[in-house]
Amino acid sequence: MARQHARSHTLTTRITHWAVAASCVFLFGSGAAIYNHRPSFVLGAYRLALPRFPSWLTIGASPKIVHYVFAALFVLCGIVYFAWGLRTGHFKKVTITRADVRNLIPMQLYYLGLRKSSPEYDGYNPLQKLAYSAVLFLIAPLIVLTGAAMLPFPGLHPLGALFPGGVKFWHFGLMSLLCTFVVGHVVMVSATGIVANVRAMIIGGDAVSASERGRIAASHVRRVLS
């Protein structure tokens, strides 16, 4: 069972959240336009061609400039959020621990309706912590590194050697994982009361707790699979 009360989002969380959300929208739209100019990846001796994004998903006006501007905003928000998280101890709440790793399978079984009760946890459940830890400490930093390796600065190009198979392929794949996380996040926020959650993220006040979002998400999954 979870033990957590509703909490209020801090000003730092609210500002960085919406700045990153706006950045992701413009980064995706401009990135899709850049990708459409050459919709393929070179993997060793092979070229992998993929479909183009529909035009309505792209930002066609100066996509590289738009991408660079919002990439800078994304990185700036990341620096601010990480500095604040380290200073306040916030990351202890969202970082997966050994105890959480042991409860990943039991929690997944609970989500799938194959276990009657959820394992014990405080705040974020093990699956939520896994998702947040992956995004904060792996996916987002690697997106920044792969993006930096593709900038028109020769001094940064050696970063590409860290990514076998091509830095563009890695960047695209990592962004796909981030988009998957965002979709899941939006679904959970919508399922637990989108108006209350969005209001709390804009003006503060009580937000639906992480444990409550996890509990409701699990109940939705169990209902779909039953």
N, C-alpha and C positions, 0 to 999 in steps of 0.2 A: 504494500500500500504506500501511497505517496503522502508526504507531510509538507505542505507548503501553502501559505496564504497568498491572496492576491497582493500584488506589490505595485508601486508606482515607478514608472520609468524615469531615470534621471535626465536632466537637460542634455548632457553629453550623449547619452544613448539616443535621445530623440533626434538631435541634430545630425549625428553621424548616420543614423538609420535612414533618414529621408534623403540625405546627400548621396549615400551609397545607392539607394533605390533609384534615384534619378540618374546617377552615373551608369548603373547597369542597363537602364532603358536606352540611353544614348550610345553606350558602348556596344550593345547588341545590334541596334539599328545601323550604326556606322560600320561595325565589324562585318555585318551581313553584306553591306554594300561593297566593302573592300574584298570580301571573299568572292562575291559574284563576278569580279573582274577576272579571277582565275580560280574557278571552283574545282580544284584538284590538289592532291598531295603527292609529293615525290617520296616514296618509301624505298630507299636503296635504288635498285634498278627498275623499280616499278612505279607507275603513275596511277594513282587512284582518283578517278573522276567521280564527283558527286553532283546531285541536282543543285540548281541555284535556288536561293531563297526568293519567294515572291516579292515583287517590288513594294508592296504595301508594308512589308516588314523592314524595309531598309530606309536609311537616311541618305539620299542621293546627293545632297548638296555638300560639297567639300567633306566627304566622309573621313579622310585621314586627319584633317584638322580637328573635326568634332571628336574623333577617337582619341587624339592626343590630349585634348583639353580635359575630357571627362576621365581619361586614364589618370591624369595628374590629380584630379579631384578624388578619384577612388583611392589613390595611394596616400594622399594627404589625410583623408578620413581614416584610413587604416592606421596611419602613424598616431593620430590623435586617439583613436579607440584603443590601440594597444598600450599607449602610455597611460591612459586612464585606467584600463583594465589591470595593468600591473600595479599601479599605485593603490587602487581600491581593493584588490584581491578578487575582482569580479570573475576572473578566469577560473578560479577554483570551483565556481558554480556550474560551469559549462564544460570543463575538461574531463574527459573520461578517465576513470581510475581502474585499478585492478579489480576491485569489487564490482564495478560496472561491467567489465569484460566478462566476468563470471556470470553475470545476469543478462547478457545479450541474448543468448538462446532462449532462456525462460521468458524474457520479455517478448521476443518474437513469437514464441508459442502462444503467449497470452493474446497478442494482436491477432493471431490466426485462429483463435478460438479453440486451441488445442490444450489450453491450461485454464483452469477456473479462476485463479487469482493471479494478480501481477506480483512480481518479486518486490521486496522492500527497497525503497529508494527515497532520497530527499530531493525535492525540487525537480530538476529535469530527470526524466527517466533514462536508462542506459542507451536506448536507441537515439533519443534526442541528443544526448551528450556525444555519441559517436558522430552524428551528423554535424553538430556544431564544431567539434574538435577537428573533423576532417576539413571543413570549410575554412575555419580560422587559421589553422596551423599547417595545412598542406595545400589545399586547392587554391585559395586566394594568393598565398605567397608564390606558388608556381605559376599562376596566371601572370603575376607581375614580372617574374623572371623571364618567362617566355616572351611576353610582350616587349620587355626591354631588349631582348636579343634581336628583335626584328626592327628596332628603331634605326633610323639612318645615321647611326653613329658607329664607325668601325671599331671603336674601343669596346663596345658592348657585344659585338658579334661573337667573340669567343664563348659567350654564355651558351650559344647554340650547341656547343660540343657536349653539354651536359644532358642533352635530350636526343637520344638515338632515334632515328626514324624521321627526324625533321622537326624543327621548332614550331613551324606552322601547324603541323599535325597535333602536337601536344597542346598548343594554345587552343585549338578548336575543340579538342577532347575535354580539356579542363573547363572551358566555358560551357560545354554541354552538361558537365556534371554540376556546375554552379546553377545553370538554368533549371536542372532537375530539382535541386535543393529549393530554389525559389518557388517553383510550382508547388512542392510539398508544403512549404512554409505558408503560402497564400491559402492553400486548401485548409490547413489547420486553423489559421486565423479566421477564415470564413466560417468554419464549422463551429467555432466557439464564440461567435458573435462579432461579426466584422465591424459593426458600428462602434461597439464598446472598445474593441481592441484598437481601431484606428484613432478614435478620439483620445484614448489614453496615450498613444504614441505621438499625438500632436500637441496636446495641452497638458499632459500628465494625468494624475488621478489613478485610481485603481485599475489595473489591467488583469485580464484573465491569467491565472497562474500557469506556469509551465507544466506543472503536474496535471492541472485540469485540462489543458490542451492535449496532453498525451493521453489522458484517460478517455476524453471524448473521441479523439482520433482512433483509439483502439476499439471503442464501441462501434464506430462507423465501419471499420474494417471487418469486425466480427459479424456485423449485420449483413454486409455485402456477401461474405463468404458462407453465411448460414443458409 
